[in-house]
């Protein structure tokens, strides 16, 4: 196709121009999803222009490769979006307890957890025993005791076993369900492994535990202060 005013404004010329306009527009997109969409349409227009109007098989071939790559990437983005979808219950937990985590990172965190229920009077942690589970209360309350003395209570959004998780020490107190509990239960070793491979998850969990311990400090005063000091001591040991 010769470059003339007539060719530029012909149907074929408009298709060729559209291909480049869409490519330029895709580069201006801040959202990678729409960048891929515009790039795909740009490539399709380029293939049509090369095959039908300018009869350029080489150009059409590479436009096709460009389109295929962007199509595969676009389909992967759709898969990631679907995989990162949160239910209403999950979204509430993420927003309340893990606000710094993305949906996908939170989904990966949930993959190493189980949702369990405990009846009133059931023991979650026994003082002096190894801590191999980290609990996050979704519903209900638990009581923390030292011997016969109640020292604190845990409520929805509170963690149980965080000192043992960070310090790798036995439980410092006994924790018992005060009423029927629903908890997310994390295997400590699996949780440590995934945080070692993901700085985002490590930061999200550290922020969540720190914020919860600060809340306990305010709620329980001197008892909470002792818990906070134990936590910070363990966190410091882990960084060294």
DRENRO-602683 format. One record per atom (N, C-alpha, C): x, y, z negated. Coordinates in steps of 0.001 Angstrom, whole numbers, padded with zeros to 6 digits, always signed. Layout:
<pts>
XYZ;...
</pts>
This chain:
<pts>
+000854-001190+000000;+000000+000000+000000;+000889+001238+000000;+000708+002087+001007;+001477+003318+001118;+000951+004364+000136;+001885+005206-000328;+001513+006239-001278;+000964+007443-000537;-000349+007571-000509;-001028+008711+000083;-002121+009148-000869;-002658+010353-000620;-003758+010829-001452;-004927+009867-001384;-005154+009360-000169;-006275+008425+000018;-006037+007129-000746;-004778+006621-000698;-004491+005362-001399;-004593+005530-002911;-004167+006702-003416;-004215+006936-004854;-005647+006877-005368;-006574+007441-004586;-007960+007507-005037;-008838+006398-004464;-008206+005426-003786;-008953+004256-003329;-009244+003354-004519;-010094+002369-004310;-010442+001459-005404;-009203+000721-005906;-008359+000247-004950;-007138-000449-005340;-006194+000448-006101;-006072+001699-005635;-005209+002645-006326;-005697+002931-007733;-007011+003032-007900;-007579+003270-009228;-007297+002101-010165;-007342+000870-009610;-007027-000310-010429;-005574-000262-010881;-004672+000092-009952;-003259+000197-010305;-003012+001270-011349;-003656+002436-011158;-003519+003524-012130;-004090+003124-013486;-005207+002404-013452;-005831+001962-014702;-004894+001055-015492;-004160+000195-014764;-003222-000702-015436;-002201+000084-016242;-001640+001128-015652;-000631+001927-016354;-001247+002798-017446;-002438+003319-017189;-003103+004132-018208;-003407+003299-019455;-003874+002068-019232;-004154+001190-020371;-002875+000826-021114;-001784+000641-020392;-000513+000325-021028;-000050+001491-021901;-000167+002717-021367;+000203+003895-022140;-000685+004026-023375;-001986+003805-023184;-002916+003896-024316;-002595+002851-025383;-002193+001651-024959;-001872+000600-025935;-000673+001007-026787;+000303+001669-026168;+001484+002111-026922;+001143+003195-027940;+000017+003870-027740;-000404+004929-028658;-001220+004394-029832;-001587+003093-029776;-002403+002503-030831;-001574+002215-032073;-002059+002634-033231;-001412+002318-034504;-001861+000949-035024;-003042+000526-034628;-003575-000774-035025;-003109-001816-034011;-002326-002794-034478;-001755-003795-033576;-002830-004603-032871;-003988-004785-033510;-005075-005536-032899;-005517-004866-031595;-005776-003545-031648;-006232-002831-030458;-005099-002611-029476;-003865-002550-029948;-002725-002506-029029;-002734-003739-028137;-002936-004918-028742;-002961-006161-027971;-004137-006193-026991;-005295-005721-027432;-006479-005735-026565;-006240-004888-025310;-005742-003672-025493;-005500-002787-024351;-004391-003336-023463;-003371-003944-024078;-002288-004526-023288;-002792-005675-022424;-003714-006462-022940;-004293-007568-022163;-005043-007031-020948;-005883-006027-021146;-006621-005462-020017;-005683-004779-019030;-004620-004163-019540;-003622-003565-018654;-002981-004642-017783;-002623-005764-018391;-002004-006855-017641;-002943-007446-016605;-004210-007619-016969;-005184-008167-016029;-005357-007238-014831;-005421-005928-015095;-005529-004962-013996;-004281-005007-013126;-003115-005181-013779;-001864-005261-013033;-001799-006488-012150;-002279-007630-012652;-002310-008858-011857;-003227-008674-010643;-004419-008144-010877;-005361-007916-009783;-004772-006981-008730;-004133-005923-009190;-003526-004950-008270;-002419-005595-007438;-001579-006406-008104;-000476-007047-007399;-000918-008093-006405;-001968-008845-006733;-002426-009932-005866;-003300-009417-004727;-004268-008580-005044;-005283-008197-004063;-004828-007049-003168;-004159-006056-003758;-003912-004846-002974;-002477-004691-002479;-001495-004968-003292;-000117-004739-002836;+000578-006031-002437;-000062-007180-002673;+000486-008486-002279;+001922-008667-002785;+002081-008450-004078;+003393-008554-004725;+003359-009727-005703;+003723-010938-005247;+003634-012112-006120;+004572-012041-007331;+005739-011436-007132;+006683-011333-008253;+006110-010427-009346;+005623-009239-008917;+005028-008329-009891;+003812-008936-010567;+002982-009635-009782;+001779-010261-010340;+002147-011361-011336;+003234-012108-011036;+003672-013179-011941;+004076-012603-013305;+004883-011547-013307;+005348-010982-014568;+004230-010244-015304;+003316-009668-014550;+002135-009082-015212;+001324-010180-015889;+001247-011348-015231;+000536-012482-015822;+001213-012976-017089;+002570-013033-017077;+003308-013443-018278;+003076-012448-019409;+003109-011161-019073;+002857-010097-020052;+001470-010261-020676;+000483-010550-019813;-000893-010731-020291;-001012-011958-021189;-000367-013051-020784;-000444-014293-021552;+000167-014133-022939;+001323-013484-023005;+001982-013271-024307;+001084-012461-025231;+000503-011391-024706;-000365-010553-025528;-001651-011274-025911;-002153-012142-025023;-003354-012909-025333;-003095-013881-026481;-001946-014558-026439;-001580-015487-027521;-001431-014731-028843;-000766-013572-028815;-000586-012782-030023;-001926-012270-030559;-002808-011895-029654;-004134-011419-030057;-004941-012534-030722;-004859-013752-030154;-005560-014896-030750;-004982-015230-032126;-003666-015071-032280;-003051-015314-033593;-003533-014289-034610;-003673-013035-034173;-004203-012007-035070;-005623-012345-035519;-006445-012847-034599;-007804-013257-034959;-007774-014372-035991;-006865-015323-035804;-006733-016434-036749;-006312-015920-038127;-005343-014983-038154;-004886-014421-039417;-006007-013669-040134;-006788-012914-039355;-007900-012168-039955;-008927-013128-040557;-009228-014201-039821;-010203-015181-040316;-009667-015884-041549;-008382-016223-041518;-007763-016925-042641;-007715-016052-043883;-007609-014728-043687;-007490-013810-044816;-008844-013333-045327;-009936-013906-044844;-011262-013491-045300;-011480-013942-046742;-011960-013015-047568;-012222-013321-048973;-013721-013381-049235;-014125-014339-050068;-015501-014354-050532;-015697-013196-051507;-016946-012927-051853;-017223-011832-052787;-016531-012077-054122;-016573-013319-054622;-015929-013650-055896;-014424-013452-055810;-013815-013897-054715;-012376-013745-054552;-011976-012279-054433;-012789-011514-053713;-012486-010084-053542;-012520-009350-054880;-013455-009729-055747;-013552-009104-057069;-012287-009395-057882;-011815-010638-057844;-010607-011011-058586;-009394-010277-058027;-009269-010258-056696;-008127-009584-056078;-008112-008099-056449;-009260-007437-056316;-009326-005999-056593;-009075-005690-058067;-009542-006572-058941;-009447-006306-060379;-008088-006677-060953;-007527-007814-060502;-006330-008348-061148;-005075-008211-060277;-005219-008359-058961;-004057-008336-058062;-004205-007249-057001;-004356-005986-057395;-004653-004934-056411;-003537-004668-055416;-002292-005053-055737;-001191-004759-054818;-001023-005848-053758;-001757-006956-053880;-001629-008043-052911;-002563-007825-051723;-002078-008165-050526;-002940-008173-049353;-003880-009369-049440;-004914-009358-048608;-005846-010497-048599;-005115-011797-048319;-004205-011778-047338;-003507-013009-046965;-002596-013494-048083;-001879-012574-048742;-001027-012983-049864;-001867-013555-051007;-003047-012965-051228;-003913-013473-052294;-004437-014864-051942;-004766-015094-050664;-005183-016426-050220;-004064-017437-050477;-002816-017054-050187;-001681-017943-050437;-001518-018217-051931;-001810-017222-052759;-001749-017414-054208;-002830-018394-054665;-004033-018246-054129;-005129-019148-054499;-004838-020597-054108;-003975-020770-053105;-003663-022125-052633;-002958-022964-053687;-002333-022314-054682;-001660-023074-055748;-002475-023018-057041;-003777-022782-056931;-004636-022705-058118;-005824-023646-057986;-006414-023951-059120;-007667-024703-059184;-008641-023913-060040;-009920-024050-059746;-010932-023399-060583;-011494-024456-061531;-011353-024226-062825;-011785-025213-063816;-012699-024568-064853;-013505-025417-065464;-014397-024966-066526;-014019-025663-067825;-014154-024936-068916;-013838-025455-070245;-015021-025171-071163;-015299-026119-072027;-016419-025960-072957;-015948-025305-074248;-016878-024715-074982;-016555-024056-076244;-015842-025025-077179;-014733-024569-077764;-013959-025397-078676;-012838-026161-078013;-012808-026180-076689;-011758-026918-075989;-010459-026116-076018;-009328-026812-076267;-008023-026156-076373;-007360-026051-075006;-006913-024839-074673;-006196-024622-073423;-004690-024721-073643;-004209-024101-074728;-002801-024156-075093;-002681-024523-076559;-001698-025339-076872;-001427-025730-078254;-000057-025178-078641;-000014-024461-079764;+001252-023870-080200;+002346-024931-080303;+003517-024607-079708;+004661-025517-079757;+004755-026455-078575;+003687-026574-077784;+003710-027467-076623;+004188-026715-075382;+004731-027480-074432;+005226-026884-073190;+004080-026229-072418;+004377-025113-071782;+003371-024392-070991;+003604-024721-069520;+002752-025548-068953;+002886-025891-067534;+001732-025350-066694;+000835-024576-067330;-000294-023979-066622;-000437-022506-067031;-000769-021692-066062;-001102-020291-066315;-002577-020114-066012;-003316-019572-066960;-004771-019445-066834;-005168-017986-066602;-006147-017800-065739;-006762-016490-065556;-008255-016642-065800;-008757-015974-066829;-010168-016114-067195;-011053-015364-066201;-012014-016077-065635;-013023-015457-064772;-014300-015155-065550;-014666-016084-066429;-015904-015922-067198;-015726-016554-068567;-016254-015879-069604;-016170-016398-070959;-015042-015751-071744;-014812-016261-072957;-013783-015708-073843;-013030-016837-074531;-011811-016518-074980;-010986-017489-075706;-010398-016797-076922;-010080-017581-077938;-009513-017036-079173;-008075-017535-079310;-007185-016630-079734;-005771-016939-079926;-005514-017012-081433;-004944-018127-081880;-004730-018315-083318;-003300-018721-083619;-002836-018276-084790;-001573-018733-085360;-001939-019421-086674;-001852-020749-086672;-002344-021495-087825;-003846-021335-087916;-004305-020828-089067;-005729-020599-089259;-006131-019152-088990;-005142-018331-088582;-005404-016900-088430;-005670-016527-086979;-006800-015873-086755;-007091-015361-085414;-006290-014085-085192;-005530-014043-084098;-004689-012873-083836;-005155-012072-082616;-005954-012689-081758;-006413-011966-080560;-007536-012748-079890;-008206-012070-078981;-009198-012713-078122;-008916-012336-076666;-009187-013272-075782;-008974-013054-074350;-010325-013051-073641;-010444-012180-072653;-011706-011966-071962;-011504-012062-070450;-012573-011972-069665;-012421-012040-068199;-011389-011039-067697;-010491-011536-066828;-009396-010719-066311;-008107-010895-067074;-008156-011593-068245;-006959-011835-069044;-006264-013118-068610;-004934-013111-068731;-004134-014312-068505;-003885-015021-069829;-003697-016318-069746;-003309-017145-070887;-002100-017966-070462;-001027-017893-071248;+000175-018674-070950;+001251-017905-070216;+001112-016567-070129;+002076-015785-069351;+003472-015756-069980;+003536-015793-071334;+004843-015784-071990;+005608-017059-071645;+004934-018186-071719;+005564-019451-071369;+005946-019520-069908;+005117-018894-069035;+005408-018896-067600;+006706-018157-067309;+006880-016975-067891;+008071-016184-067622;+009294-016677-068381;+009121-017025-069647;+010266-017369-070501;+010624-018845-070480;+009709-019679-069938;+009908-021139-069956;+010097-021629-071391;+009267-021127-072286;+009315-021535-073694;+007974-022159-074064;+007937-022934-075159;+006663-023512-075607;+005661-022421-075974;+004399-022799-076019;+003340-021851-076371;+003591-021274-077755;+003463-019964-077881;+003708-019294-079157;+002460-019245-080034;+001325-019643-079473;+000071-019640-080233;-000865-020665-079626;-001916-020971-080349;-002954-021877-079847;-004088-021052-079264;-004557-021460-078088;-005650-020745-077422;-006804-021723-077213;-007977-021335-077698;-009155-022200-077665;-010325-021452-077039;-011103-022160-076258;-012289-021548-075654;-013277-021164-076739;-013686-019906-076735;-014652-019421-077715;-016076-019769-077284;-016287-019747-075977;-017544-020200-075381;-017192-020860-074061;-018182-021165-073239;-017885-021824-071974;-017050-020905-071088;-015935-021459-070579;-014982-020688-069787;-014950-021168-068344;-014715-020224-067428;-014359-020539-066049;-013030-019858-065796;-012022-020620-065365;-010674-020070-065194;-010080-020489-063860;-009224-019618-063328;-008303-020023-062279;-007069-020563-062979;-006663-021771-062631;-005542-022415-063302;-004413-022612-062284;-003241-022038-062604;-002078-022106-061716;-001042-023062-062291;-000542-023961-061462;+000576-024810-061860;+001841-023937-061891;+002498-023859-063036;+003614-022925-063207;+004757-023193-062231;+005107-024456-062018;+006236-024758-061133;+005906-024389-059684;+004703-024700-059244;+004309-024329-057885;+004252-022817-057730;+003808-022142-058780;+003730-020687-058745;+005127-020080-058663;+006073-020620-059407;+007448-020111-059346;+008043-020311-057961;+007750-021442-057343;+008317-021734-056021;+007814-020755-054965;+006510-020474-054963;+006001-019586-053917;+006426-018140-054164;+006619-017745-055433;+007068-016374-055692;+008538-016201-055326;+009325-017267-055444;+010732-017188-055048;+010871-016940-053550;+009915-017447-052775;+009979-017278-051326;+009214-016085-050809;+008580-015319-051694;+007770-014182-051251;+007906-013019-052225;+008683-011990-051871;+008801-010817-052754;+007452-010149-053009;+006550-010187-052009;+005234-009566-052189;+004431-010279-053269;+004436-011619-053239;+003722-012373-054266;+004369-012185-055630;+005699-012195-055668;+006405-012018-056935;+006040-010673-057552;+006044-009624-056740;+005689-008295-057243;+004228-008253-057675;+003343-008847-056883;+001921-008819-057215;+001618-009496-058534;+002257-010646-058779;+002027-011377-060028;+002643-010628-061207;+003844-010073-061016;+004489-009327-062090;+003671-008103-062480;+003171-007382-061480;+002332-006212-061752;+001065-006620-062492;+000439-007726-062053;-000799-008188-062692;-000566-008575-064145;+000501-009331-064411;+000786-009756-065783;+001172-008573-066659;+001948-007645-066101;+002349-006466-066882;+001143-005620-067262;+000245-005399-066279;-000949-004596-066546;-001829-005269-067590;-001959-006601-067504;-002798-007312-068463;-002197-007283-069866;-000877-007419-069954;-000235-007361-071264;-000345-005970-071878;-000298-004940-071024;-000487-003584-071535;-001894-003412-072101;-002874-004000-071416;-004256-003956-071905;-004377-004673-073244;-003721-005828-073347;-003752-006565-074613;-003062-005778-075727;-001993-005084-075367;-001287-004271-076351;-002217-003229-076945;-002950-002539-076084;-003886-001517-076558;-005002-002152-077384;-005475-003306-076939;-006604-003957-077594;-006221-004529-078951;-005023-005092-079045;-004664-005836-080250;-003585-005167-081097;-003160-003963-080690;-002213-003166-081468;-000938-003929-081807;-000654-004194-083080;+000629-004760-083472;+000840-006153-082889;-000210-006950-082835;-000073-008284-082253;+000269-008175-080775;-000413-007264-080102;-000142-007047-078680;+001265-006542-078447;+001775-005701-079344;+003128-005185-079211;+004146-006320-079274;+003927-007268-080155;+004830-008415-080246;+004804-009237-078958;+003609-009404-078418;+003471-010149-077159;+004190-009416-076026;+004005-008092-075967;+004643-007288-074915;+006174-007385-075005;+006726-007299-076216;+008174-007386-076381;+008690-008752-075949;+007925-009803-076269;+008338-011145-075859;+008322-011282-074354;+007307-010705-073724;+007202-010753-072268;+008364-010014-071604;+008653-008780-072060;+009708-007975-071453;+011070-008619-071649;+011260-009269-072788;+012517-009962-073040;+012702-011107-072055;+011619-011849-071822;+011686-012961-070877;+011855-012493-069453;+011151-011406-069069;+011267-010879-067716;+012682-010387-067462;+013291-009765-068483;+014669-009297-068345;+015631-010433-068167;+015405-011533-068904;+016279-012715-068776;+016182-013305-067387;+014957-013255-066823;+014770-013852-065504;+015438-013062-064406;+015646-011720-064617;+016254-010889-063591;+017768-010947-063628;+018304-011370-064747;+019762-011352-064891;+020389-012536-064164;
</pts>
